[in-house]
């Protein structure tokens, strides 16, 4: 006959088993490709087919709706001459440096807003308002303050991304169970140790969402700044390339620039943020969301 102690041990073991993440069986590579790779290819093929059909119907003149092959020729030309790599490098290094600076600024700012009531009361609404403010609105002011210089570009990128990252971290910290910080304090964790070992790891899903949105806002802010603030001193980025196509009435160049901007956005999502998101979900046992 089982004793009460044995029953409690079995209950404890069952509860512990519930806490252990269940590793889902990985399907074969070909099945994963069919599930995740084929649908985007089909969607792209359908979009290309609709575009080709609209061009062939001649509903719009050639200078407004070019053939897909003409846009592809422009992309191939820019790649073969090396122009595309120079343009991509100019924009990408600005975006990466600006985003890193935004993370370094927004992370302590988000912690401060989340944990200090006076700071939240003072600038919490301001951060939310800045997040909803179109970043292109900062470009004219930045040109007047800094001139047509790289400082203008980086200022606009920071103003576009810092509020989103900070608000994402605040939202993540607000969703942390109150028990976790209390346990940290009971174990003797100070404010810095608590932020490093408890708050940031526990708020990681919300923080990661803020990072993704912050990158998207910084990329859009960069394109807006490059389109408006044009100067030989700044070089030719994707925004300048798009602006040049519009000035020359070259629709092939315009759509090629849009294609390259979209390609960078998709590439960053697939190569950086999606693996990070999957790692966070897997660490929390949320394999069903993968």
N, C-alpha and C positions, 0 to 999 in steps of 0.2 A: 504493500500500500504506500502510495506516494505521500511524503511528508509535506507540510506547508513550505518548508525551505526549498524542496525540490520543485514545487509548483512555481515558486517565485523565480527560481533560476531559469526554468523553462520560459516563463513570461519575459524575463529580461533578455534571454537569448533571442526570443522572437522579435522583441522590439529592436534589438541591435541589428538583426537581419533586415528589418525594414529600413534602417538607416544606410545600409550598404548599397551604393549605386549598382544597378543591374546592367551588366555589359550586354548591349544588344548584339545579336549575331550580325556580322558584316555580310551584306550580300556580295555576290561576285562583282568584279569590276565592270563587266559588260552591262550588268543590270543597273548598277549605279550610274553608268553613262547614259543608259536609256532613260533613267528617271530624271537626271539633272542636266545632261548635256544635250539631249535631243530636242526637248521643248524649246529652248532658246534658238536653236538652229532652225527649227520649223517656223517659229515666229519671225525670225529675220528673213527667211526665204519668202514668207507670205508678204512681209512689208516690201521687200525688193520687187516681188511680182506685181503688187499694186502700184508701186512707183513706176515700173516699166510700162504697165498698162495705161496709166494716166499720161505718160509721155507719148506713147504710141497713138493715143487718141487725139493728141494735139489740141486738147482743151485749153491749155495755156501755152503761150509762146515759149520758144527755146530759152530766151534770156531769163525767164521766170521759173521754168521747170526743166532743168537739163536732163539728159539721159543718164542713167546710173553709170554707164561705161565712161562717160565724159568726166564725171566726178572721180571715178576710180583712176582715170588717166592723170588727173591733177594730183591725187594722192601719190601715185607711183612717181610722178615727176618730182614732187617735193622730197620724196624719200631717196630717189636715185641721185639727186643733186646734193643731198645732205642737208637741205634746208629744213626738212621736217625735224631732224634730230636737234638742230640748233634751236629751233622754235620750242620744241618740247622741253629741252634742258632749261631754257630761259624761264619758262613758266613753272616747271616742276620744282626747280631748286628754290624759287621764291615761295611756292606753296608749302614745301616741306619746312623750310626755315621759319616761315611765318606760323605754321601750325605748331611746330615745336615750341616756339616762343609763347604761343597762345596757351599751350598745355601747362607750361611752367608758370604762367601768370594765373590761369583760371583755376588750377588745382588748389593752391592755398587760399585763393579768394573764395572758392566754393566751400571749403572747410570752414572758413571764417563765417560766411553767411549762414551755414547750416547750424553751427554750434554757438554762435554769439547772438543773442536775441536783439541787442541794440543795433548791431550791424545789419541783421536781416530787416529790422524795422526801417533802417535808414536807406539801404540800397537794394533791398530785395525786389521791390517793385521797379526800380530803375533798371536792374538787370533784365527783368522780364520785358520791359519796354524796349531796351536796346536790342534784345533778341528779335523782336517783331519789326524793328526798324530796318527797312531795306538798306543794305550796305552801300548801294550806289549813291545814297544820299550823302555819304561821307566824302565822296570823291571831290566835289567842288571845294569843300572846306579844307580838305587835306592839301589840295593844290595851292590854295591861298596860304596855308600855314608853312608848308615844306617846299613848295615849288614842284616842278615836274621832275622829281628825283625818286630814287628807290625808296626813300623814307615814306613818300606818299603811298606807294604800293603796299608796304608792310603795315602802315597804319590802318589802311582800309581792311587788310586781311585780319589784323588783330581785332578790330572793332566788329568784324563779322563773325568771328569764331569764339572769342573769349566768353561772351554771354551764354552761348549754347553749351559750352563745356562746363562752365560754372553751374548753370541751372541743372544740367544732367546730374552732376555730382550732388547737388543739394537734394534733388528728387530721390536719388539713390540712398542718401543718408537718412532722409525722412522715412524711408520704408524699412529701416533696420529695426528689428525687435528691440525694445528698450532693455531687455535682459542682457544682451551682449555687452553694451558699455558698462552696465553695473557689474558684471562678472569681471571685466577688465579692471575696473577700479578696485574691486575686492581683492584682486590678485596683485595690486600695487602698480598697475600701469599708469604712467603719467599721461599728460595730454599728447605729447609727441608720440609716445609708444602706442597709445590708444588709437591715434589717427593712422599710424602706419600699420599696426597689426590687427586692428578691429574695424575701424570705420571704412578705410579704403577697400579692404578685401570684401567686406559685407556689402558695400555699396557698388561693387564692381559692375553688375549688370546695368544699373542706371548710369554709372560713369561711362561705360563703354557706349551706351546709346548716345550720351552727350558728346563723346569723342567722334562718333560717326556723323552726327549732325553738325558738329563743329567743323569737321573736315569739309563737309558739303558746303557749309556757309563760307568757309575760307576760300574754297575753289571758286564759288560763284563771285565772291568779293574780288578775288584776283582778276577774274575775267572782266568784271565791270571796270576795275581800275585800269587795266591794260587797254581796254577799248577807248576810254575817255582820255587818260593821261598818256599821250603819245609823244615820244621824243627820241632822237638818236641816242641820247645818253642812256635811255632805258633798254635799248635793244629791241628785238622783235620777238614777242611772245605770242601765244595763241590768240589772245585778245587783239593784239596789234595786227596779226595775220588776218583775223576775221574783219577788222576795220579796213585793212587794205583792200580786201576783196569787195567790200561794200563800196568803197571810194572808187574803185575801178569798174564797178558794175559787172563784176565777174562772179556769176552765181556758182560756177564750179568751185572757185576758191572759197566762197562763203560756206557752201555745204561741206567741202573738204575740211575746213576749220571746225565746223560743228561736229563732224565725225571724229576728228582728233580729240576735241574736248570731251566728247562722250566716251571715247575709248579710254582716256585717262581715268575718268570717273569709275567706269566699270572695272578697270584693271586694279585700282586701289581697293575697291570693294572686295574683289575676288582674292587678291593676293595678301591683303592685310587684315581688313576688318572681319571678313567671314571666318578665316581660321581662328582669330581671336575670340569671336563670338562662339564658335563651336567648342573651343577649349574651355571657355567659362561654363557653358551649358553642360559639357561632359563632366567637368569637375563637380558640378552640383547634382549629378545624376539625372539631368533632364535630357536623356538620350532620345526620347520620343520626339523632341522638337528639332532634332538634327535632320 
